[in-house]
């Protein structure tokens, strides 16, 4: 390298495959060669005191602005960027049309057969790819009934538990229960519970963030449209969330097949939160400790337990008819 200029070469000696070295340090100078940009070398010179104060002040102001913007984004639960697993893909006419009808849902792209697309009256600005049945079948889980249409969407914004509890303060919402799911990870069950929660007018469902499935085509199809309007709160600590629910005036009932009391006896006239555990393991000990009562569903001794989504539907019906 001569004359203090950056040495830009192609070839094996610099990584091969046509890569370009983007930073070279020479003679106390720093060069930054960005694509399609030209910048003069930045010399390491000692800045005057006033200049340093100005630069430090601008840097601090920029950091404060970034912190405020980041806090605002986190407060409203906005997800930025592409998720690690890619954007969810919904399939089936009911799930896709419900997503299109939701003003809070961003639909990025749609694939479908010409017959299905022509029957939906989609907005002209929406990217549409006409595909045959075989191509659509490769975009969804094996044997999934896509019904000739697949949509790539963005996950909905997060809902805060405090906002959900504020919605239960109104008089007409007192009888609307909250469903709390303790490590229910099967997306089919979560989707079915969302559908039952919508059918029996629940206030919303609460799950853990790490031990619950993300939004997916399986959940959207099992929920049959309920995913688009049934509030779904994800929390980091379920025990702390149960404490917050209790502070809002809810009576927390954990469903346990070994409980002494039936659900009908455990129900109270006021606000109720139903806590359900995963199949097999049931409620964890820590979740049981944060319940006000344990109750069971009256069942024949010939059957040991129910699917968690079926148990949720029966418990919601009991709450509606109490």
N, C-alpha and C positions, 0 to 999 in steps of 0.2 A: 504493500500500500504506500503510495507516494503522495506528497502534497496535502496530507491530512484528509483526503477524500475517502468516502466509504467505498469498500470493495464489494461489488455486487457481481456474483458469478453464478453460473449454472454448472452442475456437474457433480461427479461423485465426491470430489474433495470437499464439497459444501453440503453434503446430504443427499445428492443425486435427485433424480426424478423431477428435475426442473424446479426445485424449491429455491426460494430467494432468501438470503440472509437479510433480516429486517433490522438488525441493530449491530453497530460496530463501534468499539471504543478505541480511539486513537489520539495520542498526544494531548491527553487531558480534555478531549472534546467528546460530547455524546451526540450521536446521530440517531435519529428515528425516521426510518423510511417507511411511511405508510403507503398502502396501495392507492394509486391515483392522487397522491398528495405530495407536495414538496415543502419541506420545512428547512430553514437555515439551521446550522449547528448551534447548539446551546452551549455557551462557554461557562465554565464554573468560575464566576467572578464574584467578588465580595460586594454585596449590595449595600447601598447607603442605609443608615438607620431609618430614615423616613420611608424609603422604599420597602425595607423589610416590614415595617409596621403596616404599610398599605397592603402588601401581599398577605401578611398574616391575618389582617382584618378581613380581607376578601375571602380567604380560605375558611375562616371561622364562620362567616356569614353563609357561605355555600354549604358548609356542613350542617348548620342550623336549619337551612331551608330543606336540605335533603332529609334530615331527621323528621321535620314536621310533615313533609309529604309522605314519607314512609309510614309514619304513625297514622296518618289519615287513611292511607290505603289499608293498613291492617285493621283499623277500626271498622271500616265498612266491609271487611272480609273479601276484598277483591283479589282474585287470583291472576297473576300476570305470568305470561310465558306459557310454553307448551309443557304439560305434565310429563313426568318421567315415562309413564306408560303410554303416552300419546293421548289425544283427545278422545273422549268416549264416542262410541258409534251406536246409535239407536237404530233398531230395525223393527219392522212391523208398522202397519198403517196407524194403529191407535197410538203407539208411542211417538211416532214421528209427527203426526198431526197435533198431538198435545204439546210437543216441544215447539212447533211452529206457532201455536196459539198463545204460548207463554211470552209476554213482552219482556220478561227478565231473562229469557234464554237466548243465547247467541247461537244460531245455526250457521256453521261455517261452509258446509257443502252437502250436496245431496246426490246420491246415485239411485237410479231407478229405471225400470222398464218404461217404454214409451206409453204403454197403456195406463200404468199407474200414475206417471207424472202428469199426463194430460187430464186425469180425473181430479187432480188436487188443486188446480188453479194457483200455482206457486208464484210468488213475487218475481218480477223479471230480473231483479238485481241479485238474486240468489244463484250462486254457481251450481249448475246442474250437469251431471254426466249421465248420458243414456247408456245403460248397461243391460246385458242379457242376464238371464236367471243364473247361469253357471258362474258368471263373474261375481254376482251378488252373494252367491253361496260361499264363495271363498273369503268374503269380507266379514262373515259372522261366524259364531261358534257352530260346530258341527251339528247338523240337523235342526238348526234354529229356523223357525218359520219367518223369513224376512218379508213375505208377502209383496215382493217386488220393489221394495224401497229401503234404503239405508241412508242415515243422516249422521254427519260428523258434527258434534256440538261442543260447546264449552261448558264446563261444570258451573252450576249456579253459585252465586256469591254465598259466603258463610252467613248463617243466622246466629245471633248471639242469644244465649240462654236468658239473659235479662230482658231482651226484647220479647221473647216468647212468653215469659211470665207476666210481663206488662199487659199482653193481650188477654190474659186470663183474669184480669181484675174486673172487667165489665160483668154486670149482673147476668147477662145471657150466656156468658162463658164459664160460669161457676161449675156447671154440670159437665163441662167438657174435660175429659181426663187427659193426662199426659202419659205417654208410654216411654219407659226407660228400658233400654236393651243393654244387658250386661254381657259383652263379648259375643254377640250374635253375629257370626261372620259369614254365614251362607247368604249370598246375594238373592237367591230365590226366596228365602224366608224373609229377608228385609223388604224385598219388593212386595210380597204378599201382605206383610204387616202394614206397609204404607197404604195398600189398597183397603185393608180392613179399617185402618185409622180414618181414612177419608169417608168410608161408608158409614161409620158410626160416629162421625163428627168429633173426632179427637182434636185436641188443641195442637198437638205435634208429637214428634218422637225425639228422643235424646239418645245418642250413642256415644261411645268413645271414638276418638279420632283415629287411633292406631289399631284398634281391634274391631273395626267395622269395615265393610267393603266400600270402595269408592263408587261414585256414580258409574253405571255401565248399562249396556244394552239389556243385560239379563235383569237388572233391577227395574229398568224402565218398562220392560215388557210385563214382568210380574206385577208391577204396580198399576198397570193398565191406565196410565195417565196421571195417577195420584202423585207421582214424583214431582210434577210441575207445580203443584199448589199446596201439598201437605208440608208444613214446616219441618225441617230436619236439622236438628242442632247437634253439632259435634263438639265434644268437650275433651279436654286433656285428662282431667281427673274426675272419675265418675262419683266417687265418694263426696268430693267437694261440691259437685253439681247437685247431689241429693240433699246436701245441707242447704244449698241455696233454694232448692225447691221447697224444703220444709219451712224456711224463713218466709217464703211467699204464701204460706198458709195451706200447703197441700199435705194431705194424709198419705203417707207412702206405704203401699201394700206390696209386699214381695210375694210372688207366686211360687209356692214350694209344695211339691207333692207329699212331703212328710209333715206338713203343718197340721195342727190340731183343729183349727177353725176353718170353716168354709168361706168362700169369697163373699157370699150373700151376707154373712154375719159381720165380716170385716169392713164392708162398705159403710161409709158415713155420708150424711147429707151434703157436706161441703165439697171442697176441691179434693180430687184424688189423683195420685200418681201411681200407675201400675208398673212394677219392676219385674222384668222377666229375664231369666238366664238362658244360656245356650243349651241346646239339647245335649243330654248326657251329663255334662258337668253341672248344669243348673246355676243357681246364684252363687257367687263367690262369698266367702265368709265376710269380707270387708263390706260387701254390698248388703248382706243381711244385717250387719250391725248398724247400717244407716237406714233401715226401714222401721216404720212405726208398728207394723203388724205383718204377720205371715199368714197366708191363706192358701187353700187348695181348691181345685175344682172337683165337684162331686163326680166320681167316675166309677165304672164297674171294675171289680177286682180282676176281671179277665184281661184288662189292658193296663199296662204299667204306667204309660205316660202318653202325652199328646205331642204332636209337632208344635214347635213354639209359635208358628204363625196361626195354627188352629186355636191354641190356648189364648193367644192375644185376641182373636176374633170373639171367642166366647166371653172373655173378661170384659171386652168393650161392650158387648151386648148387655152384660149384667149391669154395667155402669149406666147404660142408657135407660134401662127399665127399672132401676132401683126406685 
